[in-house]
Each structure stands twice: as C-alpha cells, then as structure tokens.
Amino acid sequence: MASEEKIKEVLKKYWGYDSFIYNQEAIISSVLSNKDTVGIMPTSAGKSLCYQLPALLSPGITIVVSPLIALMIDQEKTLKDKGIRVRAIYSGLSNQEIELALNNCLYGKVKILYISPERVSSKLFISYFEKMKVNLIAVDEAHCISKWGYDFRPAFLNIANLRQYHQNVPVLALTATATNIVIDDIQEKLLFKQKNSIRSNFKRPNLSYTVFREEDKISRIKTIVENVGGSGLIYVRSRRKTIELSQTLNALGIKAAAYNAGLSMPIRNYHQKQWQDDEIDLMVATTAFGMGIDKQNVSYVIHYDLPESIEAYAQEVGRAGRNGARAYGILLYNQNDIVQLRRSIESSFPEKKFIQNIYNALGNYYKIASGTGNDNRYDFDIISFSQSYNFDPYLVFNSMRILESSGLIEMVENRHPFSKVFINIDIEPLHQFTLEYPQYFPIIEALRRNYPGIMTDFTIIDEIKIAKICYDTEANIYNSLKKLEKYNVLYYDPKSTQPQVIFTKNRLSNDNFELSQEHYYQIKETNKKKAEELITYIQSNECREAYVLRYFDIESSKCNKCDFCIGERHRNKIEPLYQQILDELEISPRPITYFANNLKFGSKEIVIPAIRRLMDQELIDMKENIISIKK
C-alpha cells in the first residue's frame, strides 16, 4: 500500500489539494488495502477522487462502471487535461472506437476506463477484460444495483460477473444516497468478501431545507431570486416546462435559460456555459442536468415540480452550496402536484401487453426478423414512430424505458455533437495512396496538419474548418471522408444529435417475449412507495433535515435552520421576529414582498401575521405595499 506521503503527493500533483474532504481518505485507504468497499458520500463530496487517485497509485487499469454518459464524457476530458490516460466506452460510439479503446487498455496505455453497465456483459468487452491487468473495479451510482434503490437498473446485476476474471481485485461501490437496506443489498449483489461500508456525514451546516405549500409559484420564485440572490437551479418534470418557465421568468426580468435533452447540443452547451459563467441567474432544467457538473456557487435549488423520491430530492438539493456559503433547497408544491405525482407513477408503467406491442412495432419499423438484430442501432424519432402506429408518445417513452431496464433495448438520447476521425494506416501506405488518388491529398494533409494524434487515436474534427482549408464545401468533405473510409484509409464517425435505439438482444418472437414479472412489479411498487414517502415528508410537521437524515438511517437533532425550525422558533417566541422586522425598517422602508418570502424571516405564513400585528399596534405603516416605521 502507498504511504500517506505518496498519497498526499499525488493528490497535490494532479488535483492541487493539500487535504481530503468528508471520508475520501478513509475510502481510499480501504481500497488501497485491497478491501471491497461501499462509499456513501453526499453530492459534491468528491466521489470520483476515491477511485481516480488509487488508479494512479497502483499498477494496471481501473475499470469504472457508470450509467451517466454525460459524466463519463466530462470526466474523460477533465482527466486528459490533467495528463491522466483515460478512455470511455458508452452507447453511441462506433465499433472501431470501442475496439481501439479496448486495445489501448489491454496494452497498458490507459489508467482509467469508464464503461456503461450495459457494455460490461458484451462478449467483446469480456474478451479484452479478462486479459487486462486490473487493479480496481469501481461502480458509480451503485444504488442502481438494488431493487430497493430509487433507480434500479437490471444491467447493474451483470457487474458481479466481472469478479470471476479477476478474483483478487477489490470492488469500490459509490453512491450519494442509500438506506441501510440498499447498502446491504449493494454488498450482496457485488459479491463482497466482507461487509465494509464507509458513510460520510450527510449533515450540511450551510444548507437549509425549505418546503412551501404555494399556489403562486412564480411570485415565490421571483421573491427568492430577489432576496437570496446568486446563482440558482430550478428542476421541473417536463421538457416543455423548462422552456415555458424560463420564458416567463425572463419576462419578469430574471435572466433564465432552459436545459433539456430535446434541445440541440450547441444550445444546451451555450446555456450551460452562460449559467456556469454567471451570465444568467437561473437554469430551468429537467433532472438529468447537474450530474457531473461542478458549480460551486449555487445559492439555491428549487423543485418546481415534486421529485419522485426523497433520494432524488436529496441528491438534487445537494448541488447547492458547494462553496460552503449559505444555500437553500426549496420545494414548492400544492395539492395538484400531489395528484400529478401519483398519476405520473401510474402512467410510467403501461400495461405489459402494450409494452409488448411497442417492442413488436419497433422490430417491424426497422424490419428486424425474429432471432436477429443483436447490437443493431437505428436513428430514432419518437414522434414519427408514434404517429406511424398511432401511439401516445408519452406511453411510448415509458414503455421503451421499461424495455431498456429489462435489457431488451438501449436508448441513446444524444450520440455526440462532433465528428471523429482515426487514420488507421501507416505513413508509407498513406503516401502511396495519395500518389494513386491525388484528389484526396488536400483533405488528408489538412487532417494530418491540423489534428495531431489523428493517426494514433480517434480525434474530434470540424468539417467546416477542413472545408475552408481545402476550398471546398462541407458536403463534399463529408462525402470524401465516407469514401476514404470505404478505401480503409480511415474511420469516420460523423456528428449526430439524433437519438438512437439499440437492440441489445436478438428480436424475440411473441412466444418468447418475456418481461420479468418480478422486475416490472417490483420497480412499480418501489416507485409508488417512494413517491408516498416524499409526500409524507412535505406534509410532515417536523425538522426537514432531521427527517431526511432519518430516512437514510442517520439520527439527527433539529437543524434550527429549515422552514419548520424557523417557524417553530417564531411560534414559540414571536417577539424577536417583530424586532427583526423593525430593525430592517430602521435601515430603510421595504416592500412587503421583502419580508413575505424572505427565507431568513421564515415562511410568509409566519411573517404576514407579524406584520399585521405591528400595524395594529401602530408601530409600522404601509402605503402602496411599502412598509415603513410609523412617524
């Protein structure tokens, strides 16, 4: 095992830190001692360091199984920028890219390989994996392996099969949210030699949980933005609502942008950069946004719609206050939201016969015969497909999600927004080729001169740039690259943001079609239970933080900073609130909205009666909604 000095030296060299946070050091020491380990750490606590650092201290390669493509892509870029050799394999890559990456892993050119859970059981990966010198198998979002977790994915169950090929290699399972039942299930499913879990303290002294029952959510958001300030994140449940809400907020003078998977990649990247650079106040997004994004100064996370579970809620709220400054996790709800949450859980699980009809329609749509189609991939337009068979697109989406969780298909939301090229022949054969086909000399030279490394690995290229260099059109460059691929000079993977569907198994006949009863009903009942637990939480009359921590089997005293604790303090001793309001008004008159929804005074249900009492006592005056000390 590496010495403490060596560990700190690597930490400083690659990450620039002098010390660890939370339980990073304990988890890293456990892994380096060759122990199977579950690490439970809150969002933003630096889980990735727990496998990245050991990877650099041990000979061989670390395999990281992650379900988050966006996180893999981000980590690949971040680690490459640090000079760490890394590759990522996920759905949407070409077979040539995957084989090249695996070759590099096999011959010691890679220290960390990210791979999606759906890929770990492929024959191609296993054929390489069993020959690799592996030092660690890390599983991110490990709660997905448990049927008791909030996002169970059967593909995670295949990870344990990797252990038979490298029996002495430790497994590290990481998650931000897990109950004791889930932690035990993770260790059982991953075949831990001995139980060993390390849990960080989830208590965030700077983060306040706040729940408001609110009919006028827009006004509440406006007041929060004005009084809390800083950078914010609003989560909604639908793509359409991200756009509608951001437009409404912009009309009120709040700089906001939308983020959802239906927007083009350039627009999403632009909006994300605006938010990260603090050019806008708010990002209105679906729940996929935020994973793997490190923004330190988020002052508040607002749930405009109810999340599906306390686990999802805690993980998303945890994206606020990473810099240690005061931050808020705010949930807005009304009775209609509760009805909608229960209804959405039901509609998320169509009848099994309908799901089978969708599966058959997919096979017919792409002309796949029974017993064929394994690993075939097709561009997929859900609207066009739904219209062809007169299906409801929402039910199609949910049916395909269940087909995916059952391992029959795989959905790739966006493949990649850029093109890649790898020149796969040596310099001498390449020279001979250009002598024989001189018309391709300009484009080959443009590639070689402008993209170093293009002859050793897949490299991102820009067809527009190449076209300008060659005094040609983008369309001609595309056609030339496709022809060069046919000549076996290079591999060309053109950019595409079109979603894809991949058949991960040969098409099943009607007689052989089987949707696991256990998986289907277990997932449905688990989701319903978790939705009800979330509803109980928002309607409870107790400390918000203590409730959330107890849900994760962590005992805690009252936090004294959530909406319930502040309200209780004011209810028990209202006079300090009166004085707090008067002290503010001594500085200058304030609009009533300044007090009504300002989190530091508590909920408006406490503040408004206090203001009325002060007016009744003729200590303050209000004209046109501006409150001042009565002269």
LUMNU-607081 format. One line per field, with one value per residue (C-alpha): residue number from 1; residue in one letter; chain; x, y, z. Coordinates in steps of 0.05 Angstrom, whole numbers. Example, Ala and Ser with C-alpha at 12.3 -4.5 7.8 and 13.67 -1.06 7.14 Angstrom:
// residues 2
resi = [1; 2]
resn = [A; S]
chain = [A; A]
X = [246; 273]
Y = [-90; -21]
Z = [156; 143]
***
This chain:
// residues 631
resi = [1; 2; 3; 4; 5; 6; 7; 8; 9; 10; 11; 12; 13; 14; 15; 16; 17; 18; 19; 20; 21; 22; 23; 24; 25; 26; 27; 28; 29; 30; 31; 32; 33; 34; 35; 36; 37; 38; 39; 40; 41; 42; 43; 44; 45; 46; 47; 48; 49; 50; 51; 52; 53; 54; 55; 56; 57; 58; 59; 60; 61; 62; 63; 64; 65; 66; 67; 68; 69; 70; 71; 72; 73; 74; 75; 76; 77; 78; 79; 80; 81; 82; 83; 84; 85; 86; 87; 88; 89; 90; 91; 92; 93; 94; 95; 96; 97; 98; 99; 100; 101; 102; 103; 104; 105; 106; 107; 108; 109; 110; 111; 112; 113; 114; 115; 116; 117; 118; 119; 120; 121; 122; 123; 124; 125; 126; 127; 128; 129; 130; 131; 132; 133; 134; 135; 136; 137; 138; 139; 140; 141; 142; 143; 144; 145; 146; 147; 148; 149; 150; 151; 152; 153; 154; 155; 156; 157; 158; 159; 160; 161; 162; 163; 164; 165; 166; 167; 168; 169; 170; 171; 172; 173; 174; 175; 176; 177; 178; 179; 180; 181; 182; 183; 184; 185; 186; 187; 188; 189; 190; 191; 192; 193; 194; 195; 196; 197; 198; 199; 200; 201; 202; 203; 204; 205; 206; 207; 208; 209; 210; 211; 212; 213; 214; 215; 216; 217; 218; 219; 220; 221; 222; 223; 224; 225; 226; 227; 228; 229; 230; 231; 232; 233; 234; 235; 236; 237; 238; 239; 240; 241; 242; 243; 244; 245; 246; 247; 248; 249; 250; 251; 252; 253; 254; 255; 256; 257; 258; 259; 260; 261; 262; 263; 264; 265; 266; 267; 268; 269; 270; 271; 272; 273; 274; 275; 276; 277; 278; 279; 280; 281; 282; 283; 284; 285; 286; 287; 288; 289; 290; 291; 292; 293; 294; 295; 296; 297; 298; 299; 300; 301; 302; 303; 304; 305; 306; 307; 308; 309; 310; 311; 312; 313; 314; 315; 316; 317; 318; 319; 320; 321; 322; 323; 324; 325; 326; 327; 328; 329; 330; 331; 332; 333; 334; 335; 336; 337; 338; 339; 340; 341; 342; 343; 344; 345; 346; 347; 348; 349; 350; 351; 352; 353; 354; 355; 356; 357; 358; 359; 360; 361; 362; 363; 364; 365; 366; 367; 368; 369; 370; 371; 372; 373; 374; 375; 376; 377; 378; 379; 380; 381; 382; 383; 384; 385; 386; 387; 388; 389; 390; 391; 392; 393; 394; 395; 396; 397; 398; 399; 400; 401; 402; 403; 404; 405; 406; 407; 408; 409; 410; 411; 412; 413; 414; 415; 416; 417; 418; 419; 420; 421; 422; 423; 424; 425; 426; 427; 428; 429; 430; 431; 432; 433; 434; 435; 436; 437; 438; 439; 440; 441; 442; 443; 444; 445; 446; 447; 448; 449; 450; 451; 452; 453; 454; 455; 456; 457; 458; 459; 460; 461; 462; 463; 464; 465; 466; 467; 468; 469; 470; 471; 472; 473; 474; 475; 476; 477; 478; 479; 480; 481; 482; 483; 484; 485; 486; 487; 488; 489; 490; 491; 492; 493; 494; 495; 496; 497; 498; 499; 500; 501; 502; 503; 504; 505; 506; 507; 508; 509; 510; 511; 512; 513; 514; 515; 516; 517; 518; 519; 520; 521; 522; 523; 524; 525; 526; 527; 528; 529; 530; 531; 532; 533; 534; 535; 536; 537; 538; 539; 540; 541; 542; 543; 544; 545; 546; 547; 548; 549; 550; 551; 552; 553; 554; 555; 556; 557; 558; 559; 560; 561; 562; 563; 564; 565; 566; 567; 568; 569; 570; 571; 572; 573; 574; 575; 576; 577; 578; 579; 580; 581; 582; 583; 584; 585; 586; 587; 588; 589; 590; 591; 592; 593; 594; 595; 596; 597; 598; 599; 600; 601; 602; 603; 604; 605; 606; 607; 608; 609; 610; 611; 612; 613; 614; 615; 616; 617; 618; 619; 620; 621; 622; 623; 624; 625; 626; 627; 628; 629; 630; 631]
resn = [M; A; S; E; E; K; I; K; E; V; L; K; K; Y; W; G; Y; D; S; F; I; Y; N; Q; E; A; I; I; S; S; V; L; S; N; K; D; T; V; G; I; M; P; T; S; A; G; K; S; L; C; Y; Q; L; P; A; L; L; S; P; G; I; T; I; V; V; S; P; L; I; A; L; M; I; D; Q; E; K; T; L; K; D; K; G; I; R; V; R; A; I; Y; S; G; L; S; N; Q; E; I; E; L; A; L; N; N; C; L; Y; G; K; V; K; I; L; Y; I; S; P; E; R; V; S; S; K; L; F; I; S; Y; F; E; K; M; K; V; N; L; I; A; V; D; E; A; H; C; I; S; K; W; G; Y; D; F; R; P; A; F; L; N; I; A; N; L; R; Q; Y; H; Q; N; V; P; V; L; A; L; T; A; T; A; T; N; I; V; I; D; D; I; Q; E; K; L; L; F; K; Q; K; N; S; I; R; S; N; F; K; R; P; N; L; S; Y; T; V; F; R; E; E; D; K; I; S; R; I; K; T; I; V; E; N; V; G; G; S; G; L; I; Y; V; R; S; R; R; K; T; I; E; L; S; Q; T; L; N; A; L; G; I; K; A; A; A; Y; N; A; G; L; S; M; P; I; R; N; Y; H; Q; K; Q; W; Q; D; D; E; I; D; L; M; V; A; T; T; A; F; G; M; G; I; D; K; Q; N; V; S; Y; V; I; H; Y; D; L; P; E; S; I; E; A; Y; A; Q; E; V; G; R; A; G; R; N; G; A; R; A; Y; G; I; L; L; Y; N; Q; N; D; I; V; Q; L; R; R; S; I; E; S; S; F; P; E; K; K; F; I; Q; N; I; Y; N; A; L; G; N; Y; Y; K; I; A; S; G; T; G; N; D; N; R; Y; D; F; D; I; I; S; F; S; Q; S; Y; N; F; D; P; Y; L; V; F; N; S; M; R; I; L; E; S; S; G; L; I; E; M; V; E; N; R; H; P; F; S; K; V; F; I; N; I; D; I; E; P; L; H; Q; F; T; L; E; Y; P; Q; Y; F; P; I; I; E; A; L; R; R; N; Y; P; G; I; M; T; D; F; T; I; I; D; E; I; K; I; A; K; I; C; Y; D; T; E; A; N; I; Y; N; S; L; K; K; L; E; K; Y; N; V; L; Y; Y; D; P; K; S; T; Q; P; Q; V; I; F; T; K; N; R; L; S; N; D; N; F; E; L; S; Q; E; H; Y; Y; Q; I; K; E; T; N; K; K; K; A; E; E; L; I; T; Y; I; Q; S; N; E; C; R; E; A; Y; V; L; R; Y; F; D; I; E; S; S; K; C; N; K; C; D; F; C; I; G; E; R; H; R; N; K; I; E; P; L; Y; Q; Q; I; L; D; E; L; E; I; S; P; R; P; I; T; Y; F; A; N; N; L; K; F; G; S; K; E; I; V; I; P; A; I; R; R; L; M; D; Q; E; L; I; D; M; K; E; N; I; I; S; I; K; K]
chain = [A; A; A; A; A; A; A; A; A; A; A; A; A; A; A; A; A; A; A; A; A; A; A; A; A; A; A; A; A; A; A; A; A; A; A; A; A; A; A; A; A; A; A; A; A; A; A; A; A; A; A; A; A; A; A; A; A; A; A; A; A; A; A; A; A; A; A; A; A; A; A; A; A; A; A; A; A; A; A; A; A; A; A; A; A; A; A; A; A; A; A; A; A; A; A; A; A; A; A; A; A; A; A; A; A; A; A; A; A; A; A; A; A; A; A; A; A; A; A; A; A; A; A; A; A; A; A; A; A; A; A; A; A; A; A; A; A; A; A; A; A; A; A; A; A; A; A; A; A; A; A; A; A; A; A; A; A; A; A; A; A; A; A; A; A; A; A; A; A; A; A; A; A; A; A; A; A; A; A; A; A; A; A; A; A; A; A; A; A; A; A; A; A; A; A; A; A; A; A; A; A; A; A; A; A; A; A; A; A; A; A; A; A; A; A; A; A; A; A; A; A; A; A; A; A; A; A; A; A; A; A; A; A; A; A; A; A; A; A; A; A; A; A; A; A; A; A; A; A; A; A; A; A; A; A; A; A; A; A; A; A; A; A; A; A; A; A; A; A; A; A; A; A; A; A; A; A; A; A; A; A; A; A; A; A; A; A; A; A; A; A; A; A; A; A; A; A; A; A; A; A; A; A; A; A; A; A; A; A; A; A; A; A; A; A; A; A; A; A; A; A; A; A; A; A; A; A; A; A; A; A; A; A; A; A; A; A; A; A; A; A; A; A; A; A; A; A; A; A; A; A; A; A; A; A; A; A; A; A; A; A; A; A; A; A; A; A; A; A; A; A; A; A; A; A; A; A; A; A; A; A; A; A; A; A; A; A; A; A; A; A; A; A; A; A; A; A; A; A; A; A; A; A; A; A; A; A; A; A; A; A; A; A; A; A; A; A; A; A; A; A; A; A; A; A; A; A; A; A; A; A; A; A; A; A; A; A; A; A; A; A; A; A; A; A; A; A; A; A; A; A; A; A; A; A; A; A; A; A; A; A; A; A; A; A; A; A; A; A; A; A; A; A; A; A; A; A; A; A; A; A; A; A; A; A; A; A; A; A; A; A; A; A; A; A; A; A; A; A; A; A; A; A; A; A; A; A; A; A; A; A; A; A; A; A; A; A; A; A; A; A; A; A; A; A; A; A; A; A; A; A; A; A; A; A; A; A; A; A; A; A; A; A; A; A; A; A; A; A; A; A; A; A; A; A; A; A; A; A; A; A; A; A; A; A; A; A; A; A; A; A; A; A; A; A; A; A; A; A; A; A; A; A; A; A; A; A; A; A; A; A; A; A; A; A; A; A; A; A; A; A; A; A; A; A; A; A; A; A; A; A; A; A; A; A; A; A; A; A; A; A; A; A; A; A; A; A; A; A; A; A]
X = [0; 25; 49; 9; 63; 57; -20; -16; 37; -8; -68; -28; 4; -60; -116; -79; -108; -69; -122; -183; -256; -311; -288; -247; -183; -216; -247; -182; -143; -194; -188; -112; -114; -149; -216; -284; -315; -381; -371; -433; -419; -464; -470; -409; -366; -316; -334; -294; -229; -239; -223; -183; -128; -119; -117; -53; -21; -30; -1; -53; -120; -181; -250; -305; -376; -421; -492; -482; -455; -450; -408; -363; -351; -337; -290; -253; -239; -221; -172; -140; -128; -91; -47; -81; -91; -166; -218; -294; -338; -413; -471; -465; -391; -374; -347; -280; -275; -293; -241; -187; -202; -200; -135; -103; -129; -101; -31; -24; -37; -97; -101; -176; -231; -303; -356; -432; -465; -498; -429; -396; -430; -415; -371; -324; -310; -303; -253; -208; -224; -201; -132; -124; -83; -139; -126; -196; -269; -308; -384; -413; -486; -484; -555; -578; -559; -611; -684; -696; -659; -695; -667; -659; -627; -621; -558; -521; -531; -482; -424; -413; -396; -331; -304; -294; -239; -201; -218; -168; -186; -225; -292; -310; -384; -402; -468; -494; -560; -572; -610; -582; -624; -595; -524; -531; -561; -504; -453; -492; -503; -429; -406; -366; -318; -332; -382; -348; -384; -358; -411; -396; -436; -494; -506; -491; -487; -494; -554; -626; -684; -747; -817; -871; -943; -954; -1007; -970; -902; -878; -885; -850; -792; -786; -781; -730; -687; -691; -677; -629; -591; -534; -539; -598; -624; -698; -719; -782; -811; -822; -781; -836; -839; -764; -777; -844; -818; -753; -792; -839; -781; -745; -809; -805; -733; -700; -645; -661; -647; -675; -639; -668; -648; -695; -653; -596; -527; -499; -558; -550; -476; -487; -539; -495; -436; -479; -501; -432; -402; -458; -484; -554; -587; -625; -622; -690; -677; -701; -669; -613; -579; -527; -496; -421; -425; -382; -410; -391; -433; -504; -544; -609; -641; -716; -761; -818; -849; -846; -787; -802; -767; -730; -666; -673; -692; -632; -584; -610; -614; -542; -519; -529; -476; -415; -372; -394; -436; -508; -553; -625; -661; -732; -790; -855; -919; -994; -1048; -1049; -975; -990; -1045; -998; -941; -986; -1015; -946; -923; -983; -974; -899; -917; -963; -996; -949; -988; -979; -904; -901; -938; -886; -830; -861; -874; -801; -780; -828; -809; -736; -752; -717; -735; -744; -678; -636; -617; -569; -528; -563; -572; -620; -635; -700; -752; -804; -857; -850; -852; -912; -950; -936; -972; -1020; -987; -985; -912; -913; -933; -882; -827; -846; -853; -784; -755; -782; -757; -689; -689; -707; -645; -680; -662; -619; -636; -582; -611; -556; -498; -447; -446; -379; -346; -286; -233; -178; -127; -115; -57; 16; 50; 82; 18; -17; 35; 25; -50; -45; 0; -52; -111; -84; -153; -153; -85; -113; -162; -112; -59; -110; -127; -55; -30; -89; -103; -42; -53; -104; -60; -59; -130; -199; -195; -250; -251; -291; -315; -328; -256; -230; -275; -245; -174; -189; -230; -288; -359; -377; -419; -360; -315; -367; -371; -296; -288; -341; -303; -237; -270; -290; -218; -198; -155; -191; -251; -302; -355; -397; -431; -503; -552; -607; -627; -615; -646; -601; -626; -583; -610; -637; -710; -755; -816; -885; -879; -810; -825; -817; -818; -794; -856; -811; -774; -836; -880; -822; -800; -871; -887; -820; -832; -902; -876; -821; -870; -914; -853; -838; -910; -907; -843; -871; -934; -897; -892; -820; -750; -737; -664; -675; -730; -685; -626; -670; -696; -623; -618; -579; -603; -600; -624; -663; -625; -653; -649; -704; -773; -804; -750; -751; -827; -827; -778; -822; -885; -854; -824; -854; -825; -755; -789; -824; -757; -723; -775; -769; -692; -697; -745; -699; -649; -700; -772; -783; -836; -879; -852; -783; -809; -864; -820; -751; -724; -686; -752; -786; -848; -898; -949; -910; -886; -953; -989; -930; -933; -1008; -996; -944; -993; -1048; -1001; -988; -913; -908; -946; -958; -973; -975; -944; -884; -875; -841; -834; -894; -873]
Y = [0; 70; 113; 171; 218; 187; 193; 266; 278; 251; 289; 354; 340; 323; 357; 414; 397; 391; 350; 307; 323; 281; 208; 208; 188; 130; 103; 110; 75; 19; 8; 11; -43; -87; -86; -87; -21; 17; 92; 134; 207; 267; 300; 344; 307; 284; 211; 206; 221; 157; 114; 162; 171; 97; 84; 126; 92; 20; -16; -34; -5; 17; -1; 49; 27; 88; 97; 171; 184; 259; 246; 198; 248; 304; 261; 237; 309; 332; 275; 282; 356; 332; 287; 223; 169; 154; 125; 120; 67; 81; 73; 113; 100; 64; -8; 18; 69; 15; -35; 18; 39; -33; -46; 14; -13; -82; -56; -11; 55; 72; 81; 90; 62; 86; 39; 37; -22; -45; -55; -96; -161; -155; -211; -160; -126; -191; -218; -158; -150; -220; -204; -136; -122; -94; -61; -38; -44; 18; 23; 93; 106; 38; 44; 26; -47; -54; -68; -27; 33; 90; 78; 2; -19; -94; -83; -69; -141; -163; -125; -180; -228; -189; -214; -285; -260; -221; -252; -214; -145; -102; -71; 1; 18; 92; 127; 192; 165; 97; 69; 12; -38; -13; -13; -86; -103; -70; -112; -176; -163; -145; -208; -171; -217; -179; -125; -58; 8; 78; 133; 207; 255; 279; 339; 403; 462; 513; 481; 494; 450; 491; 468; 517; 500; 550; 565; 623; 591; 645; 700; 658; 645; 719; 736; 682; 707; 778; 763; 704; 725; 688; 630; 583; 519; 501; 429; 413; 347; 361; 389; 436; 466; 483; 529; 557; 573; 604; 649; 670; 687; 726; 767; 785; 810; 747; 721; 647; 593; 525; 458; 393; 334; 358; 420; 416; 404; 473; 507; 463; 477; 551; 555; 513; 559; 621; 591; 568; 636; 671; 707; 684; 677; 612; 547; 515; 441; 370; 326; 299; 367; 376; 307; 314; 390; 424; 493; 517; 579; 553; 591; 553; 493; 498; 439; 470; 400; 345; 297; 223; 204; 231; 201; 241; 303; 299; 287; 346; 393; 375; 413; 478; 509; 470; 531; 528; 591; 593; 557; 533; 472; 496; 452; 485; 445; 447; 394; 387; 369; 310; 286; 293; 255; 196; 197; 201; 139; 100; 125; 109; 35; 18; -50; -106; -122; -50; -54; -118; -82; -26; -77; -112; -46; -27; -92; -81; -8; -26; -91; -136; -210; -253; -282; -226; -154; -161; -97; -64; 11; 58; 132; 141; 196; 182; 228; 197; 127; 142; 173; 112; 66; 117; 110; 162; 187; 192; 119; 100; 135; 99; 32; 39; 57; -8; -47; -16; -33; -105; -108; -115; -48; 12; 84; 136; 205; 242; 206; 261; 333; 326; 284; 239; 211; 160; 149; 74; 62; 79; 138; 99; 65; 132; 165; 111; 121; 196; 182; 135; 180; 251; 282; 261; 292; 360; 331; 281; 335; 381; 326; 308; 380; 406; 347; 318; 247; 231; 172; 141; 153; 178; 254; 306; 344; 402; 391; 465; 481; 427; 453; 523; 496; 455; 509; 460; 451; 416; 367; 348; 339; 292; 251; 248; 223; 169; 147; 146; 101; 53; 53; 31; 93; 119; 111; 167; 175; 236; 280; 266; 291; 244; 196; 122; 57; -4; -76; -107; -177; -211; -195; -241; -274; -265; -334; -318; -246; -242; -181; -201; -202; -191; -132; -99; -102; -92; -28; -3; -17; 12; 76; 83; 73; 124; 175; 166; 175; 240; 264; 246; 287; 351; 346; 330; 376; 365; 387; 377; 359; 310; 277; 269; 243; 194; 168; 148; 116; 174; 202; 278; 332; 392; 434; 502; 529; 496; 527; 485; 501; 575; 575; 537; 587; 644; 610; 597; 666; 715; 779; 770; 768; 834; 865; 835; 868; 935; 933; 924; 982; 1027; 1020; 1038; 1025; 957; 928; 876; 823; 834; 803; 758; 708; 724; 658; 690; 712; 645; 628; 681; 644; 669; 736; 765; 757; 790; 850; 856; 855; 911; 952; 940; 966; 1027; 1014; 1009; 1038; 1011; 1052; 1020; 956; 995; 986; 1039; 1058; 1099; 1170]
Z = [0; -17; 41; 67; 39; -30; -29; -9; -62; -118; -90; -94; -162; -201; -162; -126; -57; 8; 45; 34; 50; 81; 83; 19; 56; 93; 29; -10; 46; 47; -29; -27; 27; -24; 13; -21; -1; -4; 0; 15; 5; -6; -74; -88; -37; -89; -100; -165; -128; -88; -149; -192; -140; -125; -200; -204; -144; -168; -229; -281; -300; -261; -291; -273; -288; -293; -321; -335; -405; -392; -331; -369; -425; -374; -332; -394; -415; -344; -332; -400; -384; -321; -363; -340; -392; -395; -442; -440; -474; -478; -525; -589; -602; -665; -662; -686; -629; -578; -605; -607; -536; -512; -549; -513; -447; -460; -476; -416; -450; -405; -329; -323; -367; -359; -385; -382; -345; -409; -442; -387; -407; -481; -510; -540; -473; -435; -486; -471; -397; -377; -406; -374; -313; -269; -202; -183; -205; -186; -191; -192; -175; -141; -113; -183; -169; -114; -125; -62; -92; -125; -195; -202; -268; -281; -324; -259; -238; -292; -259; -208; -265; -276; -209; -236; -283; -230; -164; -121; -147; -98; -115; -96; -97; -92; -82; -54; -28; 4; 63; 104; 65; 0; 27; 48; -20; -57; -20; -32; -106; -117; -80; -26; 10; 75; 92; 92; 85; 99; 106; 106; 149; 106; 151; 112; 162; 106; 71; 92; 70; 58; 36; 16; 0; -55; -107; -139; -151; -200; -148; -96; -144; -161; -87; -75; -133; -107; -34; -37; -100; -131; -180; -178; -208; -218; -231; -270; -295; -369; -427; -447; -378; -379; -438; -414; -344; -368; -416; -360; -314; -369; -379; -305; -313; -286; -331; -341; -393; -408; -410; -433; -477; -533; -546; -595; -565; -585; -550; -487; -485; -494; -438; -392; -404; -391; -325; -304; -322; -281; -343; -324; -256; -265; -303; -312; -325; -324; -271; -315; -312; -258; -257; -261; -266; -213; -199; -131; -121; -129; -76; -83; -117; -127; -142; -182; -190; -139; -147; -149; -84; -23; -52; -117; -77; -30; -88; -128; -69; -53; -114; -75; -30; -51; -34; 38; 34; 59; 10; 5; -22; -35; -54; -78; -80; -78; -76; -152; -151; -104; -151; -211; -177; -161; -232; -264; -226; -253; -325; -322; -322; -382; -385; -404; -467; -491; -478; -520; -576; -574; -577; -637; -671; -663; -696; -753; -760; -772; -810; -759; -765; -702; -678; -710; -695; -636; -628; -688; -678; -711; -711; -672; -678; -624; -655; -725; -695; -652; -710; -754; -705; -673; -605; -549; -549; -472; -466; -519; -479; -415; -450; -480; -412; -384; -445; -432; -358; -378; -422; -489; -519; -503; -514; -531; -522; -560; -593; -600; -626; -660; -714; -702; -749; -740; -797; -788; -838; -830; -863; -921; -944; -936; -981; -1033; -1030; -1044; -1104; -1132; -1113; -1114; -1108; -1034; -1019; -995; -945; -918; -909; -876; -826; -811; -803; -762; -717; -682; -658; -712; -734; -665; -638; -656; -658; -659; -725; -754; -826; -835; -818; -864; -920; -913; -915; -977; -1011; -1014; -987; -922; -962; -1006; -945; -915; -980; -986; -914; -927; -990; -953; -901; -957; -981; -909; -902; -841; -795; -798; -744; -766; -715; -698; -645; -668; -613; -626; -605; -599; -598; -543; -558; -619; -631; -590; -620; -588; -557; -527; -505; -431; -387; -318; -272; -213; -243; -271; -209; -160; -195; -199; -125; -103; -142; -113; -43; -52; -81; -19; 27; -9; 1; 75; 81; 51; 94; 159; 218; 239; 223; 149; 156; 213; 171; 110; 151; 189; 122; 107; 176; 206; 272; 278; 324; 298; 248; 271; 200; 159; 149; 204; 256; 240; 243; 309; 338; 317; 341; 409; 415; 365; 395; 363; 294; 310; 329; 267; 222; 259; 254; 179; 173; 214; 157; 103; 82; 49; 3; 37; -10; 21; 85; 60; 24; 51; 78; 135; 167; 159; 118; 97; 139; 200; 173; 147; 214; 249; 201; 213; 288; 283; 241; 292; 345; 300; 301; 225; 166; 96; 33; -36; -7; 21; 96; 139; 213; 233; 248]
***
